[in-house]
């Protein structure tokens, strides 16, 4: 059995199911959740809403990350599991270690 399990969370029902699966399947492991803030989203916001929309994109993204981690922490608490939460900035769809 693994000692550490990392679950990507994005607030979707699928990520909630993934977290629940990890908690159920690896009850003795240390469970961590990660949310990735993608800076490309700020470009999309500018294209959709203009420059004023992009001014607060990072603060908005951090608030969203906090909401998602709170949901994940609450879900883990229902299973009596302590959850470590991590927020990173980058492209969550890419893993430079995989070629």
mmCIF file of the C-alpha atoms, coordinates in Angstrom:
data_MODEL
# 
_entry.id   MODEL 
# 
loop_
_atom_site.group_PDB 
_atom_site.id 
_atom_site.type_symbol 
_atom_site.label_atom_id 
_atom_site.label_alt_id 
_atom_site.label_comp_id 
_atom_site.label_asym_id 
_atom_site.label_entity_id 
_atom_site.label_seq_id 
_atom_site.pdbx_PDB_ins_code 
_atom_site.Cartn_x 
_atom_site.Cartn_y 
_atom_site.Cartn_z 
_atom_site.occupancy 
_atom_site.B_iso_or_equiv 
_atom_site.pdbx_formal_charge 
_atom_site.auth_seq_id 
_atom_site.auth_comp_id 
_atom_site.auth_asym_id 
_atom_site.auth_atom_id 
_atom_site.pdbx_PDB_model_num 
ATOM 1  C CA . UNK A 1 1  ? 0.000   0.000  0.000   1.00 0.00 ? 1  UNK A CA 1 
ATOM 2  C CA . UNK A 1 2  ? 1.218   3.523  -0.738  1.00 0.00 ? 2  UNK A CA 1 
ATOM 3  C CA . UNK A 1 3  ? 2.383   5.778  2.051   1.00 0.00 ? 3  UNK A CA 1 
ATOM 4  C CA . UNK A 1 4  ? 1.330   9.007  0.275   1.00 0.00 ? 4  UNK A CA 1 
ATOM 5  C CA . UNK A 1 5  ? -1.530  9.639  -2.135  1.00 0.00 ? 5  UNK A CA 1 
ATOM 6  C CA . UNK A 1 6  ? -1.939  12.867 -4.127  1.00 0.00 ? 6  UNK A CA 1 
ATOM 7  C CA . UNK A 1 7  ? -5.357  13.729 -5.546  1.00 0.00 ? 7  UNK A CA 1 
ATOM 8  C CA . UNK A 1 8  ? -5.916  16.562 -8.013  1.00 0.00 ? 8  UNK A CA 1 
ATOM 9  C CA . UNK A 1 9  ? -9.026  18.559 -7.122  1.00 0.00 ? 9  UNK A CA 1 
ATOM 10 C CA . UNK A 1 10 ? -10.888 21.136 -9.162  1.00 0.00 ? 10 UNK A CA 1 
ATOM 11 C CA . UNK A 1 11 ? -14.236 21.331 -7.415  1.00 0.00 ? 11 UNK A CA 1 
ATOM 12 C CA . UNK A 1 12 ? -15.948 18.970 -9.846  1.00 0.00 ? 12 UNK A CA 1 
ATOM 13 C CA . UNK A 1 13 ? -17.998 15.963 -8.762  1.00 0.00 ? 13 UNK A CA 1 
ATOM 14 C CA . UNK A 1 14 ? -15.393 13.749 -10.438 1.00 0.00 ? 14 UNK A CA 1 
ATOM 15 C CA . UNK A 1 15 ? -12.585 15.149 -8.282  1.00 0.00 ? 15 UNK A CA 1 
ATOM 16 C CA . UNK A 1 16 ? -14.758 14.654 -5.184  1.00 0.00 ? 16 UNK A CA 1 
ATOM 17 C CA . UNK A 1 17 ? -15.232 11.018 -6.212  1.00 0.00 ? 17 UNK A CA 1 
ATOM 18 C CA . UNK A 1 18 ? -11.480 10.655 -6.748  1.00 0.00 ? 18 UNK A CA 1 
ATOM 19 C CA . UNK A 1 19 ? -10.778 12.011 -3.279  1.00 0.00 ? 19 UNK A CA 1 
ATOM 20 C CA . UNK A 1 20 ? -13.383 9.716  -1.724  1.00 0.00 ? 20 UNK A CA 1 
ATOM 21 C CA . UNK A 1 21 ? -11.886 6.767  -3.605  1.00 0.00 ? 21 UNK A CA 1 
ATOM 22 C CA . UNK A 1 22 ? -8.385  7.585  -2.336  1.00 0.00 ? 22 UNK A CA 1 
ATOM 23 C CA . UNK A 1 23 ? -9.603  7.882  1.250   1.00 0.00 ? 23 UNK A CA 1 
ATOM 24 C CA . UNK A 1 24 ? -11.590 4.636  1.074   1.00 0.00 ? 24 UNK A CA 1 
ATOM 25 C CA . UNK A 1 25 ? -8.927  2.643  -0.764  1.00 0.00 ? 25 UNK A CA 1 
ATOM 26 C CA . UNK A 1 26 ? -5.857  3.845  1.148   1.00 0.00 ? 26 UNK A CA 1 
ATOM 27 C CA . UNK A 1 27 ? -7.045  4.431  4.730   1.00 0.00 ? 27 UNK A CA 1 
ATOM 28 C CA . UNK A 1 28 ? -3.524  4.250  6.182   1.00 0.00 ? 28 UNK A CA 1 
ATOM 29 C CA . UNK A 1 29 ? -1.921  6.601  3.641   1.00 0.00 ? 29 UNK A CA 1 
ATOM 30 C CA . UNK A 1 30 ? -1.242  10.299 4.007   1.00 0.00 ? 30 UNK A CA 1 
ATOM 31 C CA . UNK A 1 31 ? -3.714  11.961 1.627   1.00 0.00 ? 31 UNK A CA 1 
ATOM 32 C CA . UNK A 1 32 ? -2.941  15.291 -0.057  1.00 0.00 ? 32 UNK A CA 1 
ATOM 33 C CA . UNK A 1 33 ? -4.999  17.332 -2.489  1.00 0.00 ? 33 UNK A CA 1 
ATOM 34 C CA . UNK A 1 34 ? -3.567  19.669 -5.106  1.00 0.00 ? 34 UNK A CA 1 
ATOM 35 C CA . UNK A 1 35 ? -5.267  22.481 -6.986  1.00 0.00 ? 35 UNK A CA 1 
ATOM 36 C CA . UNK A 1 36 ? -3.409  24.094 -9.883  1.00 0.00 ? 36 UNK A CA 1 
ATOM 37 C CA . UNK A 1 37 ? -3.957  27.755 -10.774 1.00 0.00 ? 37 UNK A CA 1 
ATOM 38 C CA . UNK A 1 38 ? -3.452  28.062 -14.519 1.00 0.00 ? 38 UNK A CA 1 
ATOM 39 C CA . UNK A 1 39 ? -2.260  31.555 -15.605 1.00 0.00 ? 39 UNK A CA 1 
ATOM 40 C CA . UNK A 1 40 ? -3.657  30.909 -19.086 1.00 0.00 ? 40 UNK A CA 1 
ATOM 41 C CA . UNK A 1 41 ? -7.088  31.403 -17.543 1.00 0.00 ? 41 UNK A CA 1 
ATOM 42 C CA . UNK A 1 42 ? -6.256  35.101 -17.143 1.00 0.00 ? 42 UNK A CA 1 
ATOM 43 C CA . UNK A 1 43 ? -5.727  35.384 -20.917 1.00 0.00 ? 43 UNK A CA 1 
ATOM 44 C CA . UNK A 1 44 ? -9.073  33.726 -21.542 1.00 0.00 ? 44 UNK A CA 1 
ATOM 45 C CA . UNK A 1 45 ? -10.722 36.140 -19.091 1.00 0.00 ? 45 UNK A CA 1 
ATOM 46 C CA . UNK A 1 46 ? -9.204  39.146 -20.917 1.00 0.00 ? 46 UNK A CA 1 
ATOM 47 C CA . UNK A 1 47 ? -10.428 37.877 -24.266 1.00 0.00 ? 47 UNK A CA 1 
ATOM 48 C CA . UNK A 1 48 ? -13.916 37.308 -22.864 1.00 0.00 ? 48 UNK A CA 1 
ATOM 49 C CA . UNK A 1 49 ? -14.335 40.346 -20.612 1.00 0.00 ? 49 UNK A CA 1 
ATOM 50 C CA . UNK A 1 50 ? -11.632 42.851 -21.422 1.00 0.00 ? 50 UNK A CA 1 
ATOM 51 C CA . UNK A 1 51 ? -8.641  44.059 -19.478 1.00 0.00 ? 51 UNK A CA 1 
ATOM 52 C CA . UNK A 1 52 ? -10.489 45.120 -16.282 1.00 0.00 ? 52 UNK A CA 1 
ATOM 53 C CA . UNK A 1 53 ? -11.583 41.509 -15.760 1.00 0.00 ? 53 UNK A CA 1 
ATOM 54 C CA . UNK A 1 54 ? -7.987  40.290 -15.689 1.00 0.00 ? 54 UNK A CA 1 
ATOM 55 C CA . UNK A 1 55 ? -6.788  42.710 -13.007 1.00 0.00 ? 55 UNK A CA 1 
ATOM 56 C CA . UNK A 1 56 ? -7.927  40.529 -10.132 1.00 0.00 ? 56 UNK A CA 1 
ATOM 57 C CA . UNK A 1 57 ? -7.526  37.131 -11.759 1.00 0.00 ? 57 UNK A CA 1 
ATOM 58 C CA . UNK A 1 58 ? -4.856  35.841 -9.363  1.00 0.00 ? 58 UNK A CA 1 
ATOM 59 C CA . UNK A 1 59 ? -6.730  36.898 -6.229  1.00 0.00 ? 59 UNK A CA 1 
ATOM 60 C CA . UNK A 1 60 ? -9.898  35.333 -7.647  1.00 0.00 ? 60 UNK A CA 1 
ATOM 61 C CA . UNK A 1 61 ? -7.999  32.135 -8.473  1.00 0.00 ? 61 UNK A CA 1 
ATOM 62 C CA . UNK A 1 62 ? -6.582  31.944 -4.924  1.00 0.00 ? 62 UNK A CA 1 
ATOM 63 C CA . UNK A 1 63 ? -10.087 32.418 -3.478  1.00 0.00 ? 63 UNK A CA 1 
ATOM 64 C CA . UNK A 1 64 ? -11.367 29.625 -5.729  1.00 0.00 ? 64 UNK A CA 1 
ATOM 65 C CA . UNK A 1 65 ? -8.504  27.390 -4.574  1.00 0.00 ? 65 UNK A CA 1 
ATOM 66 C CA . UNK A 1 66 ? -9.420  28.096 -0.950  1.00 0.00 ? 66 UNK A CA 1 
ATOM 67 C CA . UNK A 1 67 ? -13.077 27.181 -1.593  1.00 0.00 ? 67 UNK A CA 1 
ATOM 68 C CA . UNK A 1 68 ? -12.069 23.950 -3.331  1.00 0.00 ? 68 UNK A CA 1 
ATOM 69 C CA . UNK A 1 69 ? -9.625  22.970 -0.583  1.00 0.00 ? 69 UNK A CA 1 
ATOM 70 C CA . UNK A 1 70 ? -12.269 23.713 2.060   1.00 0.00 ? 70 UNK A CA 1 
ATOM 71 C CA . UNK A 1 71 ? -14.662 21.359 0.257   1.00 0.00 ? 71 UNK A CA 1 
ATOM 72 C CA . UNK A 1 72 ? -11.944 18.696 0.074   1.00 0.00 ? 72 UNK A CA 1 
ATOM 73 C CA . UNK A 1 73 ? -11.011 19.133 3.744   1.00 0.00 ? 73 UNK A CA 1 
ATOM 74 C CA . UNK A 1 74 ? -14.669 18.885 4.768   1.00 0.00 ? 74 UNK A CA 1 
ATOM 75 C CA . UNK A 1 75 ? -15.083 15.727 2.695   1.00 0.00 ? 75 UNK A CA 1 
ATOM 76 C CA . UNK A 1 76 ? -11.993 14.165 4.277   1.00 0.00 ? 76 UNK A CA 1 
ATOM 77 C CA . UNK A 1 77 ? -13.269 15.110 7.742   1.00 0.00 ? 77 UNK A CA 1 
ATOM 78 C CA . UNK A 1 78 ? -16.435 13.099 7.065   1.00 0.00 ? 78 UNK A CA 1 
ATOM 79 C CA . UNK A 1 79 ? -14.120 10.067 6.812   1.00 0.00 ? 79 UNK A CA 1 
ATOM 80 C CA . UNK A 1 80 ? -12.116 11.111 9.878   1.00 0.00 ? 80 UNK A CA 1 
ATOM 81 C CA . UNK A 1 81 ? -9.129  11.741 7.607   1.00 0.00 ? 81 UNK A CA 1 
ATOM 82 C CA . UNK A 1 82 ? -6.665  14.602 7.847   1.00 0.00 ? 82 UNK A CA 1 
ATOM 83 C CA . UNK A 1 83 ? -5.973  16.192 4.467   1.00 0.00 ? 83 UNK A CA 1 
ATOM 84 C CA . UNK A 1 84 ? -2.907  18.151 3.391   1.00 0.00 ? 84 UNK A CA 1 
ATOM 85 C CA . UNK A 1 85 ? -3.797  20.780 0.778   1.00 0.00 ? 85 UNK A CA 1 
ATOM 86 C CA . UNK A 1 86 ? -1.454  22.256 -1.816  1.00 0.00 ? 86 UNK A CA 1 
ATOM 87 C CA . UNK A 1 87 ? -1.968  25.023 -4.381  1.00 0.00 ? 87 UNK A CA 1 
ATOM 88 C CA . UNK A 1 88 ? 0.466   25.440 -7.267  1.00 0.00 ? 88 UNK A CA 1 
ATOM 89 C CA . UNK A 1 89 ? 0.616   27.800 -10.237 1.00 0.00 ? 89 UNK A CA 1 
ATOM 90 C CA . UNK A 1 90 ? 1.210   26.256 -13.650 1.00 0.00 ? 90 UNK A CA 1 
ATOM 91 C CA . UNK A 1 91 ? -0.423  24.107 -16.271 1.00 0.00 ? 91 UNK A CA 1 
ATOM 92 C CA . UNK A 1 92 ? -2.109  21.225 -14.491 1.00 0.00 ? 92 UNK A CA 1 
ATOM 93 C CA . UNK A 1 93 ? -2.640  19.322 -17.752 1.00 0.00 ? 93 UNK A CA 1 
ATOM 94 C CA . UNK A 1 94 ? 1.095   19.032 -18.376 1.00 0.00 ? 94 UNK A CA 1 
ATOM 95 C CA . UNK A 1 95 ? 3.635   16.998 -16.490 1.00 0.00 ? 95 UNK A CA 1 
ATOM 96 C CA . UNK A 1 96 ? 7.206   17.737 -17.575 1.00 0.00 ? 96 UNK A CA 1 
ATOM 97 C CA . UNK A 1 97 ? 8.307   14.364 -16.231 1.00 0.00 ? 97 UNK A CA 1 
ATOM 98 C CA . UNK A 1 98 ? 6.227   12.504 -18.830 1.00 0.00 ? 98 UNK A CA 1 
ATOM 99 C CA . UNK A 1 99 ? 7.450   12.512 -22.408 1.00 0.00 ? 99 UNK A CA 1 
# 
